[in-house]
Amino acid sequence: MASPTSILLQLTDSHLGGTWGRTEPIRALDETIAAARRLAQAPDAVIFTGDLSDRGDVGDYRMVADRLAAFDVPVHYLVGKPR
């Protein structure tokens, strides 16, 4: 008998609100979420690690939570400390 497979989606260090680099962080996050939603098998859970927000802004955390709600699976946050 084959063992069941679980798919975990790990996202890390989105640094929302950051102004460095060539890509706007929220756009990069949206593109990553869109790509994950196109996977053949949906994730069983999402783990978000690292620096979700560059400044620790509450609005940044809400934006991520709203976007990840589309997966309709448990989301676990292991975030870094704001600067």
mmCIF file of the N, C-alpha and C atoms, coordinates in Angstrom:
data_MODEL
# 
_entry.id   MODEL 
# 
loop_
_atom_site.group_PDB 
_atom_site.id 
_atom_site.type_symbol 
_atom_site.label_atom_id 
_atom_site.label_alt_id 
_atom_site.label_comp_id 
_atom_site.label_asym_id 
_atom_site.label_entity_id 
_atom_site.label_seq_id 
_atom_site.pdbx_PDB_ins_code 
_atom_site.Cartn_x 
_atom_site.Cartn_y 
_atom_site.Cartn_z 
_atom_site.occupancy 
_atom_site.B_iso_or_equiv 
_atom_site.pdbx_formal_charge 
_atom_site.auth_seq_id 
_atom_site.auth_comp_id 
_atom_site.auth_asym_id 
_atom_site.auth_atom_id 
_atom_site.pdbx_PDB_model_num 
ATOM 1   N N  . MET A 1 1  ? 0.844  -1.174 0.000   1.00 0.00 ? 1  MET A N  1 
ATOM 2   C CA . MET A 1 1  ? 0.000  0.000  0.000   1.00 0.00 ? 1  MET A CA 1 
ATOM 3   C C  . MET A 1 1  ? 0.895  1.246  0.000   1.00 0.00 ? 1  MET A C  1 
ATOM 4   N N  . ALA A 1 2  ? 0.629  2.139  -0.897  1.00 0.00 ? 2  ALA A N  1 
ATOM 5   C CA . ALA A 1 2  ? 1.410  3.384  -0.983  1.00 0.00 ? 2  ALA A CA 1 
ATOM 6   C C  . ALA A 1 2  ? 1.033  4.325  0.163   1.00 0.00 ? 2  ALA A C  1 
ATOM 7   N N  . SER A 1 3  ? 2.018  5.057  0.634   1.00 0.00 ? 3  SER A N  1 
ATOM 8   C CA . SER A 1 3  ? 1.723  6.018  1.704   1.00 0.00 ? 3  SER A CA 1 
ATOM 9   C C  . SER A 1 3  ? 1.163  7.301  1.093   1.00 0.00 ? 3  SER A C  1 
ATOM 10  N N  . PRO A 1 4  ? 0.257  7.973  1.812   1.00 0.00 ? 4  PRO A N  1 
ATOM 11  C CA . PRO A 1 4  ? -0.324 9.215  1.298   1.00 0.00 ? 4  PRO A CA 1 
ATOM 12  C C  . PRO A 1 4  ? 0.740  10.314 1.203   1.00 0.00 ? 4  PRO A C  1 
ATOM 13  N N  . THR A 1 5  ? 0.553  11.187 0.283   1.00 0.00 ? 5  THR A N  1 
ATOM 14  C CA . THR A 1 5  ? 1.474  12.300 0.077   1.00 0.00 ? 5  THR A CA 1 
ATOM 15  C C  . THR A 1 5  ? 0.818  13.582 0.533   1.00 0.00 ? 5  THR A C  1 
ATOM 16  N N  . SER A 1 6  ? 1.580  14.388 1.243   1.00 0.00 ? 6  SER A N  1 
ATOM 17  C CA . SER A 1 6  ? 1.113  15.725 1.634   1.00 0.00 ? 6  SER A CA 1 
ATOM 18  C C  . SER A 1 6  ? 1.954  16.759 0.899   1.00 0.00 ? 6  SER A C  1 
ATOM 19  N N  . ILE A 1 7  ? 1.298  17.782 0.440   1.00 0.00 ? 7  ILE A N  1 
ATOM 20  C CA . ILE A 1 7  ? 1.980  18.873 -0.245  1.00 0.00 ? 7  ILE A CA 1 
ATOM 21  C C  . ILE A 1 7  ? 1.984  20.085 0.672   1.00 0.00 ? 7  ILE A C  1 
ATOM 22  N N  . LEU A 1 8  ? 3.181  20.556 1.007   1.00 0.00 ? 8  LEU A N  1 
ATOM 23  C CA . LEU A 1 8  ? 3.335  21.782 1.790   1.00 0.00 ? 8  LEU A CA 1 
ATOM 24  C C  . LEU A 1 8  ? 3.907  22.858 0.880   1.00 0.00 ? 8  LEU A C  1 
ATOM 25  N N  . LEU A 1 9  ? 3.289  24.012 0.901   1.00 0.00 ? 9  LEU A N  1 
ATOM 26  C CA . LEU A 1 9  ? 3.779  25.155 0.141   1.00 0.00 ? 9  LEU A CA 1 
ATOM 27  C C  . LEU A 1 9  ? 4.477  26.085 1.118   1.00 0.00 ? 9  LEU A C  1 
ATOM 28  N N  . GLN A 1 10 ? 5.762  26.305 0.916   1.00 0.00 ? 10 GLN A N  1 
ATOM 29  C CA . GLN A 1 10 ? 6.492  27.233 1.776   1.00 0.00 ? 10 GLN A CA 1 
ATOM 30  C C  . GLN A 1 10 ? 6.800  28.501 0.997   1.00 0.00 ? 10 GLN A C  1 
ATOM 31  N N  . LEU A 1 11 ? 6.383  29.611 1.584   1.00 0.00 ? 11 LEU A N  1 
ATOM 32  C CA . LEU A 1 11 ? 6.705  30.928 1.051   1.00 0.00 ? 11 LEU A CA 1 
ATOM 33  C C  . LEU A 1 11 ? 7.594  31.609 2.084   1.00 0.00 ? 11 LEU A C  1 
ATOM 34  N N  . THR A 1 12 ? 8.526  32.424 1.637   1.00 0.00 ? 12 THR A N  1 
ATOM 35  C CA . THR A 1 12 ? 9.422  33.047 2.593   1.00 0.00 ? 12 THR A CA 1 
ATOM 36  C C  . THR A 1 12 ? 9.866  34.426 2.139   1.00 0.00 ? 12 THR A C  1 
ATOM 37  N N  . ASP A 1 13 ? 10.093 35.274 3.119   1.00 0.00 ? 13 ASP A N  1 
ATOM 38  C CA . ASP A 1 13 ? 10.736 36.574 2.941   1.00 0.00 ? 13 ASP A CA 1 
ATOM 39  C C  . ASP A 1 13 ? 10.151 37.437 1.830   1.00 0.00 ? 13 ASP A C  1 
ATOM 40  N N  . SER A 1 14 ? 8.860  37.696 1.898   1.00 0.00 ? 14 SER A N  1 
ATOM 41  C CA . SER A 1 14 ? 8.242  38.553 0.878   1.00 0.00 ? 14 SER A CA 1 
ATOM 42  C C  . SER A 1 14 ? 8.636  40.014 1.051   1.00 0.00 ? 14 SER A C  1 
ATOM 43  N N  . HIS A 1 15 ? 8.987  40.437 2.253   1.00 0.00 ? 15 HIS A N  1 
ATOM 44  C CA . HIS A 1 15 ? 9.421  41.814 2.534   1.00 0.00 ? 15 HIS A CA 1 
ATOM 45  C C  . HIS A 1 15 ? 8.448  42.848 1.965   1.00 0.00 ? 15 HIS A C  1 
ATOM 46  N N  . LEU A 1 16 ? 7.153  42.627 2.175   1.00 0.00 ? 16 LEU A N  1 
ATOM 47  C CA . LEU A 1 16 ? 6.169  43.599 1.692   1.00 0.00 ? 16 LEU A CA 1 
ATOM 48  C C  . LEU A 1 16 ? 6.496  44.979 2.245   1.00 0.00 ? 16 LEU A C  1 
ATOM 49  N N  . GLY A 1 17 ? 6.310  45.986 1.414   1.00 0.00 ? 17 GLY A N  1 
ATOM 50  C CA . GLY A 1 17 ? 6.623  47.353 1.809   1.00 0.00 ? 17 GLY A CA 1 
ATOM 51  C C  . GLY A 1 17 ? 8.066  47.736 1.546   1.00 0.00 ? 17 GLY A C  1 
ATOM 52  N N  . GLY A 1 18 ? 8.880  46.776 1.165   1.00 0.00 ? 18 GLY A N  1 
ATOM 53  C CA . GLY A 1 18 ? 10.278 47.061 0.853   1.00 0.00 ? 18 GLY A CA 1 
ATOM 54  C C  . GLY A 1 18 ? 10.401 47.841 -0.444  1.00 0.00 ? 18 GLY A C  1 
ATOM 55  N N  . THR A 1 19 ? 11.430 48.634 -0.550  1.00 0.00 ? 19 THR A N  1 
ATOM 56  C CA . THR A 1 19 ? 11.618 49.472 -1.747  1.00 0.00 ? 19 THR A CA 1 
ATOM 57  C C  . THR A 1 19 ? 12.910 49.137 -2.474  1.00 0.00 ? 19 THR A C  1 
ATOM 58  N N  . TRP A 1 20 ? 13.535 48.056 -2.133  1.00 0.00 ? 20 TRP A N  1 
ATOM 59  C CA . TRP A 1 20 ? 14.787 47.677 -2.770  1.00 0.00 ? 20 TRP A CA 1 
ATOM 60  C C  . TRP A 1 20 ? 14.518 46.629 -3.848  1.00 0.00 ? 20 TRP A C  1 
ATOM 61  N N  . GLY A 1 21 ? 15.439 46.472 -4.740  1.00 0.00 ? 21 GLY A N  1 
ATOM 62  C CA . GLY A 1 21 ? 15.297 45.457 -5.784  1.00 0.00 ? 21 GLY A CA 1 
ATOM 63  C C  . GLY A 1 21 ? 14.506 45.952 -6.983  1.00 0.00 ? 21 GLY A C  1 
ATOM 64  N N  . ARG A 1 22 ? 14.402 45.082 -7.975  1.00 0.00 ? 22 ARG A N  1 
ATOM 65  C CA . ARG A 1 22 ? 13.722 45.436 -9.223  1.00 0.00 ? 22 ARG A CA 1 
ATOM 66  C C  . ARG A 1 22 ? 12.241 45.111 -9.213  1.00 0.00 ? 22 ARG A C  1 
ATOM 67  N N  . THR A 1 23 ? 11.830 44.185 -8.372  1.00 0.00 ? 23 THR A N  1 
ATOM 68  C CA . THR A 1 23 ? 10.445 43.719 -8.373  1.00 0.00 ? 23 THR A CA 1 
ATOM 69  C C  . THR A 1 23 ? 9.714  44.252 -7.158  1.00 0.00 ? 23 THR A C  1 
ATOM 70  N N  . GLU A 1 24 ? 8.507  44.737 -7.364  1.00 0.00 ? 24 GLU A N  1 
ATOM 71  C CA . GLU A 1 24 ? 7.663  45.176 -6.261  1.00 0.00 ? 24 GLU A CA 1 
ATOM 72  C C  . GLU A 1 24 ? 7.260  43.939 -5.458  1.00 0.00 ? 24 GLU A C  1 
ATOM 73  N N  . PRO A 1 25 ? 7.508  43.919 -4.142  1.00 0.00 ? 25 PRO A N  1 
ATOM 74  C CA . PRO A 1 25 ? 7.266  42.712 -3.346  1.00 0.00 ? 25 PRO A CA 1 
ATOM 75  C C  . PRO A 1 25 ? 5.838  42.163 -3.439  1.00 0.00 ? 25 PRO A C  1 
ATOM 76  N N  . ILE A 1 26 ? 4.822  43.006 -3.425  1.00 0.00 ? 26 ILE A N  1 
ATOM 77  C CA . ILE A 1 26 ? 3.453  42.483 -3.469  1.00 0.00 ? 26 ILE A CA 1 
ATOM 78  C C  . ILE A 1 26 ? 3.170  41.842 -4.829  1.00 0.00 ? 26 ILE A C  1 
ATOM 79  N N  . ARG A 1 27 ? 3.734  42.400 -5.877  1.00 0.00 ? 27 ARG A N  1 
ATOM 80  C CA . ARG A 1 27 ? 3.562  41.805 -7.209  1.00 0.00 ? 27 ARG A CA 1 
ATOM 81  C C  . ARG A 1 27 ? 4.244  40.438 -7.274  1.00 0.00 ? 27 ARG A C  1 
ATOM 82  N N  . ALA A 1 28 ? 5.442  40.340 -6.716  1.00 0.00 ? 28 ALA A N  1 
ATOM 83  C CA . ALA A 1 28 ? 6.152  39.060 -6.698  1.00 0.00 ? 28 ALA A CA 1 
ATOM 84  C C  . ALA A 1 28 ? 5.366  38.015 -5.905  1.00 0.00 ? 28 ALA A C  1 
ATOM 85  N N  . LEU A 1 29 ? 4.789  38.425 -4.777  1.00 0.00 ? 29 LEU A N  1 
ATOM 86  C CA . LEU A 1 29 ? 3.986  37.505 -3.979  1.00 0.00 ? 29 LEU A CA 1 
ATOM 87  C C  . LEU A 1 29 ? 2.751  37.059 -4.762  1.00 0.00 ? 29 LEU A C  1 
ATOM 88  N N  . ASP A 1 30 ? 2.075  37.992 -5.410  1.00 0.00 ? 30 ASP A N  1 
ATOM 89  C CA . ASP A 1 30 ? 0.885  37.641 -6.206  1.00 0.00 ? 30 ASP A CA 1 
ATOM 90  C C  . ASP A 1 30 ? 1.240  36.657 -7.315  1.00 0.00 ? 30 ASP A C  1 
ATOM 91  N N  . GLU A 1 31 ? 2.374  36.871 -7.981  1.00 0.00 ? 31 GLU A N  1 
ATOM 92  C CA . GLU A 1 31 ? 2.788  35.970 -9.059  1.00 0.00 ? 31 GLU A CA 1 
ATOM 93  C C  . GLU A 1 31 ? 3.135  34.586 -8.517  1.00 0.00 ? 31 GLU A C  1 
ATOM 94  N N  . THR A 1 32 ? 3.751  34.544 -7.344  1.00 0.00 ? 32 THR A N  1 
ATOM 95  C CA . THR A 1 32 ? 4.106  33.269 -6.726  1.00 0.00 ? 32 THR A CA 1 
ATOM 96  C C  . THR A 1 32 ? 2.850  32.500 -6.324  1.00 0.00 ? 32 THR A C  1 
ATOM 97  N N  . ILE A 1 33 ? 1.897  33.195 -5.738  1.00 0.00 ? 33 ILE A N  1 
ATOM 98  C CA . ILE A 1 33 ? 0.635  32.547 -5.342  1.00 0.00 ? 33 ILE A CA 1 
ATOM 99  C C  . ILE A 1 33 ? -0.107 32.045 -6.579  1.00 0.00 ? 33 ILE A C  1 
ATOM 100 N N  . ALA A 1 34 ? -0.129 32.848 -7.636  1.00 0.00 ? 34 ALA A N  1 
ATOM 101 C CA . ALA A 1 34 ? -0.799 32.424 -8.876  1.00 0.00 ? 34 ALA A CA 1 
ATOM 102 C C  . ALA A 1 34 ? -0.144 31.160 -9.442  1.00 0.00 ? 34 ALA A C  1 
ATOM 103 N N  . ALA A 1 35 ? 1.182  31.106 -9.416  1.00 0.00 ? 35 ALA A N  1 
ATOM 104 C CA . ALA A 1 35 ? 1.890  29.917 -9.918  1.00 0.00 ? 35 ALA A CA 1 
ATOM 105 C C  . ALA A 1 35 ? 1.574  28.703 -9.048  1.00 0.00 ? 35 ALA A C  1 
ATOM 106 N N  . ALA A 1 36 ? 1.516  28.881 -7.747  1.00 0.00 ? 36 ALA A N  1 
ATOM 107 C CA . ALA A 1 36 ? 1.210  27.776 -6.835  1.00 0.00 ? 36 ALA A CA 1 
ATOM 108 C C  . ALA A 1 36 ? -0.212 27.267 -7.055  1.00 0.00 ? 36 ALA A C  1 
ATOM 109 N N  . ARG A 1 37 ? -1.116 28.146 -7.390  1.00 0.00 ? 37 ARG A N  1 
ATOM 110 C CA . ARG A 1 37 ? -2.510 27.736 -7.623  1.00 0.00 ? 37 ARG A CA 1 
ATOM 111 C C  . ARG A 1 37 ? -2.660 26.939 -8.916  1.00 0.00 ? 37 ARG A C  1 
ATOM 112 N N  . ARG A 1 38 ? -1.672 27.036 -9.799  1.00 0.00 ? 38 ARG A N  1 
ATOM 113 C CA . ARG A 1 38 ? -1.709 26.277 -11.053 1.00 0.00 ? 38 ARG A CA 1 
ATOM 114 C C  . ARG A 1 38 ? -1.083 24.890 -10.920 1.00 0.00 ? 38 ARG A C  1 
ATOM 115 N N  . LEU A 1 39 ? -0.559 24.552 -9.755  1.00 0.00 ? 39 LEU A N  1 
ATOM 116 C CA . LEU A 1 39 ? 0.041  23.237 -9.567  1.00 0.00 ? 39 LEU A CA 1 
ATOM 117 C C  . LEU A 1 39 ? -1.003 22.141 -9.769  1.00 0.00 ? 39 LEU A C  1 
ATOM 118 N N  . ALA A 1 40 ? -0.553 20.984 -10.207 1.00 0.00 ? 40 ALA A N  1 
ATOM 119 C CA . ALA A 1 40 ? -1.467 19.866 -10.460 1.00 0.00 ? 40 ALA A CA 1 
ATOM 120 C C  . ALA A 1 40 ? -2.179 19.425 -9.193  1.00 0.00 ? 40 ALA A C  1 
ATOM 121 N N  . GLN A 1 41 ? -1.500 19.481 -8.060  1.00 0.00 ? 41 GLN A N  1 
ATOM 122 C CA . GLN A 1 41 ? -2.113 19.116 -6.784  1.00 0.00 ? 41 GLN A CA 1 
ATOM 123 C C  . GLN A 1 41 ? -2.033 20.318 -5.847  1.00 0.00 ? 41 GLN A C  1 
ATOM 124 N N  . ALA A 1 42 ? -3.154 20.680 -5.281  1.00 0.00 ? 42 ALA A N  1 
ATOM 125 C CA . ALA A 1 42 ? -3.195 21.818 -4.358  1.00 0.00 ? 42 ALA A CA 1 
ATOM 126 C C  . ALA A 1 42 ? -2.438 21.474 -3.079  1.00 0.00 ? 42 ALA A C  1 
ATOM 127 N N  . PRO A 1 43 ? -1.861 22.482 -2.425  1.00 0.00 ? 43 PRO A N  1 
ATOM 128 C CA . PRO A 1 43 ? -1.170 22.194 -1.161  1.00 0.00 ? 43 PRO A CA 1 
ATOM 129 C C  . PRO A 1 43 ? -2.163 21.818 -0.064  1.00 0.00 ? 43 PRO A C  1 
ATOM 130 N N  . ASP A 1 44 ? -1.669 21.028 0.883   1.00 0.00 ? 44 ASP A N  1 
ATOM 131 C CA . ASP A 1 44 ? -2.462 20.659 2.048   1.00 0.00 ? 44 ASP A CA 1 
ATOM 132 C C  . ASP A 1 44 ? -2.329 21.702 3.156   1.00 0.00 ? 44 ASP A C  1 
ATOM 133 N N  . ALA A 1 45 ? -1.273 22.484 3.086   1.00 0.00 ? 45 ALA A N  1 
ATOM 134 C CA . ALA A 1 45 ? -1.042 23.562 4.048   1.00 0.00 ? 45 ALA A CA 1 
ATOM 135 C C  . ALA A 1 45 ? -0.014 24.519 3.456   1.00 0.00 ? 45 ALA A C  1 
ATOM 136 N N  . VAL A 1 46 ? -0.022 25.736 3.966   1.00 0.00 ? 46 VAL A N  1 
ATOM 137 C CA . VAL A 1 46 ? 0.945  26.756 3.562   1.00 0.00 ? 46 VAL A CA 1 
ATOM 138 C C  . VAL A 1 46 ? 1.742  27.149 4.799   1.00 0.00 ? 46 VAL A C  1 
ATOM 139 N N  . ILE A 1 47 ? 3.056  27.240 4.628   1.00 0.00 ? 47 ILE A N  1 
ATOM 140 C CA . ILE A 1 47 ? 3.935  27.715 5.688   1.00 0.00 ? 47 ILE A CA 1 
ATOM 141 C C  . ILE A 1 47 ? 4.603  28.978 5.158   1.00 0.00 ? 47 ILE A C  1 
ATOM 142 N N  . PHE A 1 48 ? 4.439  30.076 5.886   1.00 0.00 ? 48 PHE A N  1 
ATOM 143 C CA . PHE A 1 48 ? 5.064  31.339 5.484   1.00 0.00 ? 48 PHE A CA 1 
ATOM 144 C C  . PHE A 1 48 ? 6.140  31.675 6.501   1.00 0.00 ? 48 PHE A C  1 
ATOM 145 N N  . THR A 1 49 ? 7.392  31.706 6.057   1.00 0.00 ? 49 THR A N  1 
ATOM 146 C CA . THR A 1 49 ? 8.521  31.924 6.950   1.00 0.00 ? 49 THR A CA 1 
ATOM 147 C C  . THR A 1 49 ? 9.238  33.228 6.621   1.00 0.00 ? 49 THR A C  1 
ATOM 148 N N  . GLY A 1 50 ? 10.054 33.670 7.555   1.00 0.00 ? 50 GLY A N  1 
ATOM 149 C CA . GLY A 1 50 ? 10.923 34.817 7.319   1.00 0.00 ? 50 GLY A CA 1 
ATOM 150 C C  . GLY A 1 50 ? 10.223 36.147 7.477   1.00 0.00 ? 50 GLY A C  1 
ATOM 151 N N  . ASP A 1 51 ? 10.755 37.139 6.783   1.00 0.00 ? 51 ASP A N  1 
ATOM 152 C CA . ASP A 1 51 ? 10.268 38.516 6.888   1.00 0.00 ? 51 ASP A CA 1 
ATOM 153 C C  . ASP A 1 51 ? 9.111  38.741 5.925   1.00 0.00 ? 51 ASP A C  1 
ATOM 154 N N  . LEU A 1 52 ? 7.914  38.592 6.437   1.00 0.00 ? 52 LEU A N  1 
ATOM 155 C CA . LEU A 1 52 ? 6.716  38.806 5.643   1.00 0.00 ? 52 LEU A CA 1 
ATOM 156 C C  . LEU A 1 52 ? 6.617  40.273 5.240   1.00 0.00 ? 52 LEU A C  1 
ATOM 157 N N  . SER A 1 53 ? 6.868  41.163 6.185   1.00 0.00 ? 53 SER A N  1 
ATOM 158 C CA . SER A 1 53 ? 6.797  42.606 5.971   1.00 0.00 ? 53 SER A CA 1 
ATOM 159 C C  . SER A 1 53 ? 8.174  43.214 6.198   1.00 0.00 ? 53 SER A C  1 
ATOM 160 N N  . ASP A 1 54 ? 8.536  44.176 5.395   1.00 0.00 ? 54 ASP A N  1 
ATOM 161 C CA . ASP A 1 54 ? 9.826  44.832 5.564   1.00 0.00 ? 54 ASP A CA 1 
ATOM 162 C C  . ASP A 1 54 ? 9.829  45.761 6.775   1.00 0.00 ? 54 ASP A C  1 
ATOM 163 N N  . ARG A 1 55 ? 8.685  46.363 7.072   1.00 0.00 ? 55 ARG A N  1 
ATOM 164 C CA . ARG A 1 55 ? 8.589  47.344 8.160   1.00 0.00 ? 55 ARG A CA 1 
ATOM 165 C C  . ARG A 1 55 ? 7.793  46.844 9.361   1.00 0.00 ? 55 ARG A C  1 
ATOM 166 N N  . GLY A 1 56 ? 7.198  45.658 9.254   1.00 0.00 ? 56 GLY A N  1 
ATOM 167 C CA . GLY A 1 56 ? 6.353  45.154 10.327  1.00 0.00 ? 56 GLY A CA 1 
ATOM 168 C C  . GLY A 1 56 ? 4.983  45.805 10.347  1.00 0.00 ? 56 GLY A C  1 
ATOM 169 N N  . ASP A 1 57 ? 4.534  46.294 9.202   1.00 0.00 ? 57 ASP A N  1 
ATOM 170 C CA . ASP A 1 57 ? 3.253  46.982 9.088   1.00 0.00 ? 57 ASP A CA 1 
ATOM 171 C C  . ASP A 1 57 ? 2.089  45.989 9.165   1.00 0.00 ? 57 ASP A C  1 
ATOM 172 N N  . VAL A 1 58 ? 1.112  46.281 10.021  1.00 0.00 ? 58 VAL A N  1 
ATOM 173 C CA . VAL A 1 58 ? -0.047 45.406 10.197  1.00 0.00 ? 58 VAL A CA 1 
ATOM 174 C C  . VAL A 1 58 ? -0.795 45.218 8.875   1.00 0.00 ? 58 VAL A C  1 
ATOM 175 N N  . GLY A 1 59 ? -0.885 46.251 8.070   1.00 0.00 ? 59 GLY A N  1 
ATOM 176 C CA . GLY A 1 59 ? -1.567 46.146 6.780   1.00 0.00 ? 59 GLY A CA 1 
ATOM 177 C C  . GLY A 1 59 ? -0.907 45.136 5.852   1.00 0.00 ? 59 GLY A C  1 
ATOM 178 N N  . ASP A 1 60 ? 0.417  45.032 5.929   1.00 0.00 ? 60 ASP A N  1 
ATOM 179 C CA . ASP A 1 60 ? 1.124  44.043 5.110   1.00 0.00 ? 60 ASP A CA 1 
ATOM 180 C C  . ASP A 1 60 ? 0.715  42.631 5.509   1.00 0.00 ? 60 ASP A C  1 
ATOM 181 N N  . TYR A 1 61 ? 0.607  42.385 6.821   1.00 0.00 ? 61 TYR A N  1 
ATOM 182 C CA . TYR A 1 61 ? 0.205  41.067 7.300   1.00 0.00 ? 61 TYR A CA 1 
ATOM 183 C C  . TYR A 1 61 ? -1.216 40.737 6.854   1.00 0.00 ? 61 TYR A C  1 
ATOM 184 N N  . ARG A 1 62 ? -2.082 41.730 6.861   1.00 0.00 ? 62 ARG A N  1 
ATOM 185 C CA . ARG A 1 62 ? -3.470 41.507 6.418   1.00 0.00 ? 62 ARG A CA 1 
ATOM 186 C C  . ARG A 1 62 ? -3.524 41.180 4.928   1.00 0.00 ? 62 ARG A C  1 
ATOM 187 N N  . MET A 1 63 ? -2.704 41.893 4.131   1.00 0.00 ? 63 MET A N  1 
ATOM 188 C CA . MET A 1 63 ? -2.681 41.623 2.686   1.00 0.00 ? 63 MET A CA 1 
ATOM 189 C C  . MET A 1 63 ? -2.297 40.177 2.409   1.00 0.00 ? 63 MET A C  1 
ATOM 190 N N  . VAL A 1 64 ? -1.282 39.688 3.114   1.00 0.00 ? 64 VAL A N  1 
ATOM 191 C CA . VAL A 1 64 ? -0.853 38.311 2.911   1.00 0.00 ? 64 VAL A CA 1 
ATOM 192 C C  . VAL A 1 64 ? -1.947 37.335 3.341   1.00 0.00 ? 64 VAL A C  1 
ATOM 193 N N  . ALA A 1 65 ? -2.528 37.554 4.507   1.00 0.00 ? 65 ALA A N  1 
ATOM 194 C CA . ALA A 1 65 ? -3.587 36.663 4.998   1.00 0.00 ? 65 ALA A CA 1 
ATOM 195 C C  . ALA A 1 65 ? -4.754 36.616 4.016   1.00 0.00 ? 65 ALA A C  1 
ATOM 196 N N  . ASP A 1 66 ? -5.136 37.765 3.477   1.00 0.00 ? 66 ASP A N  1 
ATOM 197 C CA . ASP A 1 66 ? -6.230 37.811 2.505   1.00 0.00 ? 66 ASP A CA 1 
ATOM 198 C C  . ASP A 1 66 ? -5.891 37.005 1.257   1.00 0.00 ? 66 ASP A C  1 
ATOM 199 N N  . ARG A 1 67 ? -4.670 37.135 0.779   1.00 0.00 ? 67 ARG A N  1 
ATOM 200 C CA . ARG A 1 67 ? -4.279 36.435 -0.442  1.00 0.00 ? 67 ARG A CA 1 
ATOM 201 C C  . ARG A 1 67 ? -4.181 34.922 -0.216  1.00 0.00 ? 67 ARG A C  1 
ATOM 202 N N  . LEU A 1 68 ? -3.647 34.525 0.929   1.00 0.00 ? 68 LEU A N  1 
ATOM 203 C CA . LEU A 1 68 ? -3.477 33.102 1.197   1.00 0.00 ? 68 LEU A CA 1 
ATOM 204 C C  . LEU A 1 68 ? -4.793 32.411 1.527   1.00 0.00 ? 68 LEU A C  1 
ATOM 205 N N  . ALA A 1 69 ? -5.806 33.165 1.884   1.00 0.00 ? 69 ALA A N  1 
ATOM 206 C CA . ALA A 1 69 ? -7.126 32.580 2.164   1.00 0.00 ? 69 ALA A CA 1 
ATOM 207 C C  . ALA A 1 69 ? -7.690 31.880 0.935   1.00 0.00 ? 69 ALA A C  1 
ATOM 208 N N  . ALA A 1 70 ? -7.238 32.250 -0.248  1.00 0.00 ? 70 ALA A N  1 
ATOM 209 C CA . ALA A 1 70 ? -7.716 31.638 -1.487  1.00 0.00 ? 70 ALA A CA 1 
ATOM 210 C C  . ALA A 1 70 ? -7.371 30.149 -1.554  1.00 0.00 ? 70 ALA A C  1 
ATOM 211 N N  . PHE A 1 71 ? -6.357 29.702 -0.818  1.00 0.00 ? 71 PHE A N  1 
ATOM 212 C CA . PHE A 1 71 ? -5.986 28.289 -0.837  1.00 0.00 ? 71 PHE A CA 1 
ATOM 213 C C  . PHE A 1 71 ? -6.956 27.429 -0.043  1.00 0.00 ? 71 PHE A C  1 
ATOM 214 N N  . ASP A 1 72 ? -7.660 28.002 0.907   1.00 0.00 ? 72 ASP A N  1 
ATOM 215 C CA . ASP A 1 72 ? -8.624 27.271 1.730   1.00 0.00 ? 72 ASP A CA 1 
ATOM 216 C C  . ASP A 1 72 ? -7.987 26.061 2.414   1.00 0.00 ? 72 ASP A C  1 
ATOM 217 N N  . VAL A 1 73 ? -6.771 26.253 2.926   1.00 0.00 ? 73 VAL A N  1 
ATOM 218 C CA . VAL A 1 73 ? -6.047 25.241 3.700   1.00 0.00 ? 73 VAL A CA 1 
ATOM 219 C C  . VAL A 1 73 ? -5.430 25.946 4.907   1.00 0.00 ? 73 VAL A C  1 
ATOM 220 N N  . PRO A 1 74 ? -4.979 25.196 5.899   1.00 0.00 ? 74 PRO A N  1 
ATOM 221 C CA . PRO A 1 74 ? -4.318 25.847 7.032   1.00 0.00 ? 74 PRO A CA 1 
ATOM 222 C C  . PRO A 1 74 ? -3.071 26.623 6.590   1.00 0.00 ? 74 PRO A C  1 
ATOM 223 N N  . VAL A 1 75 ? -2.893 27.793 7.161   1.00 0.00 ? 75 VAL A N  1 
ATOM 224 C CA . VAL A 1 75 ? -1.713 28.621 6.894   1.00 0.00 ? 75 VAL A CA 1 
ATOM 225 C C  . VAL A 1 75 ? -1.005 28.829 8.227   1.00 0.00 ? 75 VAL A C  1 
ATOM 226 N N  . HIS A 1 76 ? 0.294  28.559 8.236   1.00 0.00 ? 76 HIS A N  1 
ATOM 227 C CA . HIS A 1 76 ? 1.102  28.704 9.445   1.00 0.00 ? 76 HIS A CA 1 
ATOM 228 C C  . HIS A 1 76 ? 2.191  29.735 9.178   1.00 0.00 ? 76 HIS A C  1 
ATOM 229 N N  . TYR A 1 77 ? 2.323  30.681 10.091  1.00 0.00 ? 77 TYR A N  1 
ATOM 230 C CA . TYR A 1 77 ? 3.303  31.757 9.942   1.00 0.00 ? 77 TYR A CA 1 
ATOM 231 C C  . TYR A 1 77 ? 4.443  31.557 10.931  1.00 0.00 ? 77 TYR A C  1 
ATOM 232 N N  . LEU A 1 78 ? 5.652  31.609 10.445  1.00 0.00 ? 78 LEU A N  1 
ATOM 233 C CA . LEU A 1 78 ? 6.865  31.595 11.261  1.00 0.00 ? 78 LEU A CA 1 
ATOM 234 C C  . LEU A 1 78 ? 7.687  32.804 10.810  1.00 0.00 ? 78 LEU A C  1 
ATOM 235 N N  . VAL A 1 79 ? 7.258  33.979 11.230  1.00 0.00 ? 79 VAL A N  1 
ATOM 236 C CA . VAL A 1 79 ? 7.805  35.218 10.677  1.00 0.00 ? 79 VAL A CA 1 
ATOM 237 C C  . VAL A 1 79 ? 9.033  35.692 11.446  1.00 0.00 ? 79 VAL A C  1 
ATOM 238 N N  . GLY A 1 80 ? 9.854  36.463 10.737  1.00 0.00 ? 80 GLY A N  1 
ATOM 239 C CA . GLY A 1 80 ? 11.007 37.108 11.352  1.00 0.00 ? 80 GLY A CA 1 
ATOM 240 C C  . GLY A 1 80 ? 10.591 38.354 12.100  1.00 0.00 ? 80 GLY A C  1 
ATOM 241 N N  . LYS A 1 81 ? 11.517 38.948 12.778  1.00 0.00 ? 81 LYS A N  1 
ATOM 242 C CA . LYS A 1 81 ? 11.242 40.169 13.543  1.00 0.00 ? 81 LYS A CA 1 
ATOM 243 C C  . LYS A 1 81 ? 11.348 41.385 12.622  1.00 0.00 ? 81 LYS A C  1 
ATOM 244 N N  . PRO A 1 82 ? 10.453 42.373 12.800  1.00 0.00 ? 82 PRO A N  1 
ATOM 245 C CA . PRO A 1 82 ? 10.591 43.620 12.048  1.00 0.00 ? 82 PRO A CA 1 
ATOM 246 C C  . PRO A 1 82 ? 11.855 44.342 12.487  1.00 0.00 ? 82 PRO A C  1 
ATOM 247 N N  . ARG A 1 83 ? 12.387 45.130 11.599  1.00 0.00 ? 83 ARG A N  1 
ATOM 248 C CA . ARG A 1 83 ? 13.610 45.889 11.913  1.00 0.00 ? 83 ARG A CA 1 
ATOM 249 C C  . ARG A 1 83 ? 13.355 47.000 12.871  1.00 0.00 ? 83 ARG A C  1 
# 
